Amino acid sequence: MIKYIDKRKVVTYTTIIIISIVVYMFFNNFTNVKEFLFSAVAVISPIIIGFIFAYVINIPMKFLEENLLHKVKLSKSLKRIVALLLTIVAFVALVVVIFSFAIPQLVDSINILVDNIPGYIKIVQTYSNSILVEYNLSTEITKKIVESWNELLTGLSSIIMSVVESVYGFAGDLFSGIFNALLSFILAIYMLISKEKLTLLLKRVLYAFIPIKVSNRFMKLLAILNKSFENFIRGQIVEAFIIGTICFVGMSIFGFQYALLISVIIGITNMIPMFGPYIGGTPSFLILVMVDPVKAIWFVVFLIVLQQVEGNIIYPRVVGTSMGLSGFWVLIAVIVGNNLFGIVGIIIGIPIFSTIYTIVREFTAERLKEKEIKII
């Protein structure tokens, strides 16, 4: 007959069993779960994007409030508005400066391509004629080559027409995207202006319906997660600046055209961990190939070397240091995140992994302290 049942052990074991079942069901139905999550995210995407805008803008805004405006004799709400306006103005000014450099250079590149097209055609014709003469090809073969060339042109025309049709569809999607982005931005402003009130409301709901102990742990989890994401964003900005600078210096040394424009593209896309240079490399290659196809090929080689340096040396050190992770764990987080959720997984994988790493480390330290065990 059981005289005594340890309720704490029952609760602990029950919790472990429930969590194990949930984890098993999650991974056993991972494809369906992922589809459901992406569908749910698509429905509330403007709200999610608004939260992301607010979270990113909050970092420089909070810095201005605490360091630049803390001695200014203004009310707290007015300081918030001033800091928010300064942050938005700085961001808009940065975008204007970038586009003021990028657009003229892009237009020049397109103009150069248009001017060079007759020369490219002449080179192809000269090369084709030399082959015909050198190999003494018959008139029939020449006729077939011409027919094949005409078929190629017809196929290209069809592709161009389909691209034009796609552009119209893209224009509609672009308008919808801009409208949703505008709504998200307005929502972000409301979130930032009244972030303390929103935070207080969420805390009241949390502590009203969930036990205090669980609520405290949840708040601690959110604090760790918040710190991880803030450090991640700061690390990404620093790393993107470093890569953009290295790209500009390298392209200038090797004499690549449009070094500033391409370096800005590489730097911005480098905000996507590990694979950013490849994403930015595609439009950069197209810009260079319009001007000098040979140098465009060499640029690909340069970019591969840059990505290897970035992925294996710079990124793990810069972002890993800001996140409190070694380069090994950063690479593990990127690999797992990419395999689970692709680009989104790469972006959020590192801060989430850092949060899990911090929680496990603190829990392990507490357990060792309880057992009075010292492991050096």
N, C-alpha and C positions, 0 to 999 in steps of 0.2 A: 504494500500500500504506500502510495506516495504521500509523504507528510508535508513536504515543502517544495514549492515550485518557484524558481528564481524568475520573476516577471521580466527583469532586465534581459536575461538570456533569451527568454521566449520572444520578446520584442525584437532583439538583435537578430536571432535566427530567422524569424518571420520576415524581417526587412531584407535580409540577405537573399532569402528564397524568392521573394517578390521581385527584387532588383534583378536577380539572375534570370527569372522568367521573362521579365520585360526586355532585358538585353538580348536574350535568345530570340524572342519574337521579333525584335527590331532587326537583327542581322539576318534572321531566317526569311523575313519579308522585306529586305532592304530595298529592292527595286520598287515595290509598291509604296513603301514609306517615302522614298525619295521623290517619286512622281507626285504623291499627295502633298509633300512639303513644297515642291516647286509650284504646284497649282495654287496652293494657299498663298504662297509668296507673291505670285502673279496678281492675285486679286487685291491684296493689300500693299502692293509694291509702292504706290505713292507715299503711304504712311511710313513704310520701312526706309525709303529713300530720304524722306523728310527727317527721320530720326538720325540717319547716317550724316546728312548735311549738318544737323544740329550738333551731333557729337564731334565732328571734325572742326566745325567753326568754333565750338566751345573751347577748344584747346588754346588757340591764340587769343580769343576773347577773354578767357580767364586770366591769361598771362598779362594782358593789358589792364584788366581790373585790379589785379593784385600788385603789379609792379609799376605801372605808369600812372594810374588814376587813384591809387590808394590814398594819396595825400591831397588830392583835389577836393575842395569843399563842395561836394554835390551829394544829393540823396543817392541811396543805393540803387534805386530803380533808374535814375538818370545816368549814373555811371555805367550801368548795364547797357543802356541804349547807346551811349557814346562809344563804349568799347565795341559793341556790335557793329555800329556804323563804320568805325575805323577799320575793323576786320574786313567788312564787305568791300569798302573802298580800296583797301590794299589788295584784296584778291582781284577785283575788277581791273585795277591799274596793272597788276601783273599780267593778266590775260591780254589786256590791250597792248602792252609792250611786246609780249610774245608774238601776237598776231601782226603787229606793225612790222616786225622783222620777218615773220614767216611768210605772210601772204605775198609781199613783193618778190621775195626770192622764189616762191613757188610759181608765180606768174612768169618770172624770167625763165625758169626752167622749162615751162610749157612753150614759151615763145621760141626758145632755142631748139626744142624738139621740132616745132612746126617748120622752122627755118632749115633744119637739118634733114627733114624727110626727103626732099628732092635729091640731096646728096646720097642718102642711104639707098634710095631706089636706083640711082645711077651706079653705085658700087655693086649692087646685086645684079643689075643688067650686065655690067662689064664682066663680072665674075662668071655669070652664066654663059655669056658669049665666048669667053676664053675657054671654058670647059667644052663647049660645042666644037670649037675649032681644034682644041688640043686632042680630043678623043674622036674627031671626025664623025660625029653622030649624024645619022641619016635624017632626011627631011621628015620621015614618018615619026621617028623618035622625038624630033623637035616639036612636031605637031602635038604629040601626046603630052609632052612637057607643058606646052602652052595650054592645052585643055585642062591638065591637072592644076595649073596655076589659076585658070579661070574658075575651076571648081572650088579652089581654096578661097579665092576672093568672094565667091558666092556664099560659101560657108561663113566667112568672116562677116559678111553683110548680115546674114541671119543672126549671128551672135550679137552684132551691134544692135540690131532691132530688138532682140530679146532683152539686152541690157537697158536700152532706152525704156522699154515697157516696165522693166524692174525699177528703173529710176522713179517713174511715176508712183509706183506702189511704195517705194522707199520714201518719197516726198510726203505721202500721207502718213506713213509710220513716223517720220521725222517730226511732222507737225504735232501728232499725238504725243510723241515723246517729249517735245518741248513744252507742251501744255501741262503734262504730268509733272515734269521737272519744275515748272513754275509753281504749281500747286504744292509740291514737296518743299520748295524753298520758302514759300509763305508759311507753311506749317512749321518749318524749322525755326523761323523767326519767332513765331508764337511760343514754341517750346523753349527757346533760349530766354525770352523775356520773362517767362513765368516758370522757369525750371524748378525753383525752390517749392513753389506751390504744387507742381505736378509730383515732385519727389515726395513731399509730405502726404499728398493724397494716396499715393501708392503705398507708402509705409502704413498709413492708417488702415487701408484695406487689408494689407498683409497681416498686420498684428491683430486685426479684428477677427479674422477667419482661420488663422493658422497658429498653433501653439508658439509661445514665446521663444522656447529653445530652438525650434525649427526656424522661426523667423530670424533669430539672431544669426544662425548659421547661414541662412540664405543671404542676409545682408552682408555678411563677411565674404561670401562667395562673389557677390556683385562687386564689392570693393576690390577684390583681387582681380576680377575680370576687367573692371574699369581701368585699373592701373596697367594691366597687361596690354590692353588695346591702346591706351595713351602712349605707352612706351614704344609699342609697335609702330604707331603712326609717326612718332618723332624719329625713330630709327629709319623708317622708310624714306622720309623726307631727306634726312642726312645722306643716306646711301644713294638716293636718286641724284642729289646734288653732286656727290663725288663722281658717280658714273658719267653724268653729263659733262663735268669738267674734264675728266680723263678722255672722254670721247672727243671733245672739242680740241684739246691739246694734241691728241694723236692724229686727228684728221688734218689739223693745221700743219703738223710736221710732215705728213706724207702727201700734202698738197691736194687733198680732196676738196671739191667744190661744195659750197653751202654748208660749211662746217658748223656754223652757229645754228642754222635751221635744224639740221639733222641731230645735233647734240641736244637741242631742246626737246625734239621728238623722243629721242632715246631716253633722256632724263625723265620725262613725264611718264612714258610707258613703263619705265623701270619701277614705278610705284607698284606694279604687279610683280610679286616676288619671283625671282629666278628666271622667269621666261619673258620678262618685260623687254629686254633688248631684242629678242627675236620678233616680238609683236611690233615694236617700233622700227625694226629693221626692214620690214616689208615696204611701207611707204617711202622710207629713206632710200632703199634700193631703186624704187621706181623713179624717184626724183633724179638720182644720179644717172640711171640708165638713159634718161632723156638727153643728157648732156654728153656723157662719155661712157659707153657700154663697157669698155675695158676696165676703167677705174671702178665701175659699179661692181664688177667681179672681185676686184681687189678689196673693195669695201666689205663684201661678204666675208672674206677671209679675216679682215680686221675685226669685224663684228663677232665672229666666232671666237677669236682670241680674247676679245674684251669680255664676252659672256663667260668664258672659262675662268678668267681672272675674277670677275664679279661673283660668279656662283660658288667658287671654291675658296676664295680668299677674303674678298671685301664683304660680301653679304653675311656670311656666318659670323664674322668678327664684329661688324657694325651693329647689325640687328640683334645678333646673339648677345652682345654686351648690353644693349639697351633693354633686352628682355630678361637678362639674367640667365641665359641659356648658353651652353657650349655650341660650337659649330655643328657638332655631331647631332645634337637634339634638334637644332634648327632644320637640318637636312631631313631628319626623320619626320618632323612635323610637315614639311613641304611635300614629301613623298606620300605620306598617308592622306593628307588633305587633297592632293591632286587625284589620287586613286578613288577617293570617296565622292568628291563633289566638283572635280575639275578646277577651273580658274577660281571659282568662289571658295573652294576648299583650300586652295593655295593661299588666298588672301586672309581667311579667318583661321586657318589651321595653326599658325604660329602662336597668336595670342591665346587661343583656346588651349593649345598644348602647354603653354607657359602657365596658364591658370591651373590646369591639372597637375603639372609638375610642382607648383608652389604648394597646393593643397596636400599632395602626397608627401612632400618633404616636411611640411609642418606636422602632419599627422604622425609620420614616422618618428620625428624628433620627440613629440609628446609621448608616444608609446615607449620609446627607449628611456625617456626620463622617468616614466612611471615604473619601469622595470629596473631602474638604476643601472643601466648598461651604458658604458662609454665605448664607442667604436671610433678609433682614430684612423 
